Amino acid sequence: MKHDPPPLPTAAPEPARKPLPEAAKRALAEAEARRAEAAKHTAAREKEFQGPKGPEPTRYGDWETKGIASDF
């Protein structure tokens, strides 16, 4: 006797999104401009030698000593 699994239910299509208000469009454009400006400044920085590979651990007020970050 062969047992066939029941068919999978089909997902309902997502409802269409509402159009964004003008204020939201302006906010998105401003955020994109800030990201572009930050990327420009990041590329202009000098290369750091023997520093941390990722983001600075001190960016949140933490201190780093020999690769160990602590906050006090």
Backbone as CSV, one residue per row, in Angstrom:
resi,resn,N_x,N_y,N_z,CA_x,CA_y,CA_z,C_x,C_y,C_z
1,MET,0.841,-1.166,0.000,0.000,0.000,0.000,0.892,1.238,0.000
2,LYS,0.646,2.145,-0.905,1.445,3.350,-1.047,0.753,4.505,-0.331
3,HIS,1.557,5.227,0.443,0.998,6.339,1.210,1.517,7.648,0.628
4,ASP,0.653,8.467,0.084,1.031,9.769,-0.453,0.828,10.826,0.631
5,PRO,1.830,11.702,0.816,1.658,12.759,1.813,0.605,13.753,1.338
6,PRO,-0.050,14.394,2.283,-1.060,15.385,1.889,-0.380,16.574,1.210
7,PRO,-1.055,17.230,0.301,-0.452,18.382,-0.384,-0.176,19.511,0.609
8,LEU,0.909,20.243,0.359,1.267,21.357,1.228,0.319,22.522,0.987
9,PRO,-0.045,23.202,2.052,-0.923,24.363,1.857,-0.148,25.482,1.162
10,THR,-0.807,26.178,0.284,-0.156,27.280,-0.421,-0.234,28.531,0.444
11,ALA,0.817,29.302,0.402,0.862,30.528,1.191,0.012,31.595,0.516
12,ALA,-0.678,32.338,1.333,-1.495,33.431,0.808,-0.564,34.544,0.339
13,PRO,-0.855,35.185,-0.764,0.013,36.275,-1.229,0.003,37.424,-0.227
14,GLU,1.161,38.092,-0.120,1.254,39.216,0.806,0.394,40.367,0.304
15,PRO,-0.278,41.030,1.224,-1.065,42.187,0.792,-0.132,43.302,0.331
16,ALA,-0.600,44.111,-0.579,0.213,45.216,-1.097,0.490,46.209,0.027
17,ARG,1.701,46.756,0.024,2.058,47.735,1.048,1.459,49.089,0.709
18,LYS,1.203,49.852,1.759,0.703,51.206,1.557,1.841,52.083,1.046
19,PRO,1.546,53.054,0.221,2.614,53.962,-0.236,3.169,54.754,0.951
20,LEU,4.473,55.049,0.891,5.115,55.782,1.978,4.692,57.244,1.969
21,PRO,4.500,57.811,3.153,4.227,59.252,3.217,5.469,60.042,2.804
22,GLU,5.272,61.296,2.448,6.387,62.144,2.014,7.433,62.286,3.112
23,ALA,7.015,62.369,4.373,7.970,62.507,5.475,8.865,61.273,5.562
24,ALA,8.308,60.102,5.343,9.100,58.873,5.384,10.078,58.828,4.217
25,LYS,9.640,59.279,3.056,10.537,59.314,1.892,11.701,60.269,2.138
26,ARG,11.403,61.435,2.743,12.468,62.393,3.058,13.436,61.804,4.080
27,ALA,12.902,61.108,5.090,13.758,60.502,6.116,14.668,59.445,5.509
28,LEU,14.151,58.642,4.598,14.978,57.628,3.943,16.068,58.278,3.090
29,ALA,15.731,59.351,2.401,16.724,60.048,1.579,17.810,60.671,2.457
30,GLU,17.413,61.258,3.599,18.397,61.843,4.510,19.308,60.769,5.090
31,ALA,18.753,59.624,5.443,19.560,58.532,5.989,20.559,58.033,4.952
32,GLU,20.135,57.929,3.709,21.039,57.491,2.644,22.163,58.505,2.445
33,ALA,21.841,59.795,2.539,22.870,60.829,2.404,23.868,60.743,3.558
34,ARG,23.372,60.496,4.789,24.281,60.350,5.933,25.184,59.144,5.764
35,ARG,24.633,58.022,5.258,25.455,56.821,5.039,26.537,57.087,3.997
36,ALA,26.188,57.796,2.932,27.168,58.105,1.890,28.262,59.016,2.440
37,GLU,27.889,59.995,3.251,28.872,60.902,3.855,29.786,60.140,4.810
38,ALA,29.234,59.238,5.602,30.050,58.441,6.530,30.995,57.523,5.767
39,ALA,30.539,56.953,4.669,31.396,56.077,3.869,32.545,56.868,3.255
40,LYS,32.277,58.118,2.874,33.324,58.961,2.298,34.413,59.236,3.339
41,HIS,34.002,59.521,4.590,34.967,59.797,5.650,35.719,58.531,6.057
42,THR,35.071,57.396,6.007,35.718,56.133,6.357,36.818,55.814,5.358
43,ALA,36.565,56.058,4.094,37.556,55.763,3.062,38.740,56.723,3.147
44,ALA,38.543,57.924,3.680,39.598,58.926,3.732,40.529,58.738,4.931
45,ARG,40.143,57.923,5.906,40.983,57.727,7.092,42.268,56.990,6.766
46,GLU,43.303,57.293,7.552,44.561,56.581,7.388,44.418,55.153,7.890
47,LYS,45.216,54.249,7.327,45.175,52.854,7.741,45.847,52.722,9.097
48,GLU,45.218,51.978,9.990,45.763,51.760,11.319,46.566,50.467,11.321
49,PHE,47.751,50.513,11.898,48.604,49.340,11.988,48.545,48.774,13.399
50,GLN,48.442,47.470,13.510,48.406,46.724,14.763,47.236,47.138,15.645
51,GLY,46.163,47.598,15.062,44.977,47.957,15.815,43.968,46.829,15.757
52,PRO,42.810,47.004,16.364,41.779,45.973,16.307,41.287,45.785,14.878
53,LYS,40.953,44.569,14.523,40.526,44.265,13.153,39.111,44.762,12.876
54,GLY,38.249,44.688,13.855,36.855,45.088,13.662,36.626,46.505,14.160
55,PRO,35.386,46.819,14.475,35.071,48.144,15.011,35.770,48.371,16.355
56,GLU,36.064,49.617,16.658,36.730,49.957,17.908,35.893,49.501,19.097
57,PRO,36.486,48.795,20.062,35.717,48.396,21.242,35.381,49.591,22.123
58,THR,36.091,50.706,21.958,35.837,51.874,22.796,34.676,52.721,22.291
59,ARG,34.033,52.323,21.207,32.961,53.145,20.644,31.758,53.221,21.564
60,TYR,31.630,52.301,22.514,30.526,52.332,23.472,31.023,52.699,24.864
61,GLY,32.213,53.265,24.978,32.747,53.637,26.274,33.500,52.505,26.954
62,ASP,33.765,51.417,26.266,34.526,50.308,26.830,36.014,50.583,26.638
63,TRP,36.835,49.908,27.416,38.280,50.010,27.301,38.819,48.679,26.851
64,GLU,39.904,48.701,26.112,40.501,47.461,25.639,41.960,47.418,26.064
65,THR,42.383,46.275,26.623,43.775,46.043,26.976,44.141,44.644,26.537
66,LYS,45.111,44.526,25.670,45.587,43.237,25.172,44.450,42.394,24.594
67,GLY,43.547,43.026,23.885,42.468,42.305,23.227,41.270,42.015,24.100
68,ILE,41.310,42.420,25.373,40.186,42.179,26.279,39.483,43.511,26.519
69,ALA,38.220,43.583,26.157,37.447,44.805,26.345,36.712,44.732,27.674
70,SER,36.705,45.843,28.401,35.989,45.891,29.673,35.337,47.255,29.802
71,ASP,34.295,47.303,30.566,33.646,48.585,30.828,33.560,48.767,32.336
72,PHE,34.045,49.899,32.777,33.990,50.168,34.202,33.794,51.610,34.488
